[in-house]
Amino acid sequence: MKRIYFDRMLVAGVQYGESLFCIDALKAGTKLNMVREPHNAHDPNAIALYYGEYRIGYIPASENSSLVPFLDQGWSEAFEAYIDSYCPDKHPSQQIGITIFIAPRSAEPQKD
């Protein structure tokens, strides 16, 4: 099975993140981890984006409500986020673009 397109967006809060510490890894095709932050003081629907231990930024508040129910129900493995553009010379709100896919399911053996 192949990945199914879910959404595309620019990463929010890059200026407050830690992208400086992993700048060499931020290129098209780099996979990011989505981490729910339900106790975030600014947005109870916050979804942080990480590269390894470094928080790059967030799914924008205007875009995160479609993902939150799935992540809160334990379906985080069903989605994959990849950097599709990185333009360090632009304003931080325009620097990193990501595409989110519905991940392919691993083939499970059929039970007889």
N, C-alpha and C positions, 0 to 999 in steps of 0.2 A: 504494500500500500504506500501511497505517497502522501506528503504533507498537504493539508488543505489550508488555503489562505483564510485568515480570520480578520485581521485588521492591520493597518499601517499608521504610524504616528511619529511625531517628534518627541524626544525624551524631555520631560520637564525637570527643572531643578538641577540642571547640570552644573551650574555655578556653585551649588552647595555640596556637590558630590565629591568623589575622590578619583575622578578620571585622570587627574594629574599623575597618579601613582601607577597607572597601567596604560598610559597613552599609546605605547607601542603595540598593544594588543587590540586597540579599538579600530577595527577595519571591517569592511563588508564581509559578512559571513561569520563574524564572532558571535557565539551563543552567549546570551545573558540569562541569569536566573531571576525569576520573578518571586518576590517574597512579600507576603501580605503583612501590613502593619496596621492592624485594627485599632491600636491604641495611639495612633499618630494624632498629635494635637491639632494639626492643620487640616487633616482629611481622614475621617474614619474608614474610608474606602481605599486608603493608600496602598499602592503596590510599588515597592521599591525594585529597582533593577540593579543586579550585582554582576560584576565580573570577578569571580573568585571571592575574595574577602572585601573587595572594594565596591562601595555603593556608587553607581554611576549617576543615578537620578531616579525619576519616577515615571510611571505611566501617568499622563496628564489626568487631572481630576475630571475633566470633561469626557474622558474615554474609559475610565476604569470601572464604571458601574456594570458594564457588560461582562467583565471577567470575574468580579468579586464573588458572585454566587457560586461559580464553579470552584474557585480557589478555596472558598470557605467550606465547601463540601468535600474537600480532599482530592479534587481533580487537577491539582497543579501539574501532574505529569502529563496531562492531556494537551498541554500547551507548550510551545517553544517560542522564544523570542530571539531574534537575530538582528544584529546591526546590519542595516542595508545602506547607510551612508554616514560618513563622518567627515565633517568640514570644520577643522579646528580654528580657521580664520573667521568664521561667522560668529554672530552673537550666540551666547550659550543656549538660548532657547531654540536655536536653529542648527546646532552643531551635530546632534546625533539623531538619526532616523532609525526606527526599528520596524520590522515586520513580525507579526505574531501569526503563527500557524497552529492548527490543530495537528498534534503529533500523530504519526501513524501508529496504530496498535501493533503490538508484537503478536505474531501468530501463536495462537494457543492450540495445542493438540486437541482434537475432538475426542470426547469420551464416548465409548461404546456402550 
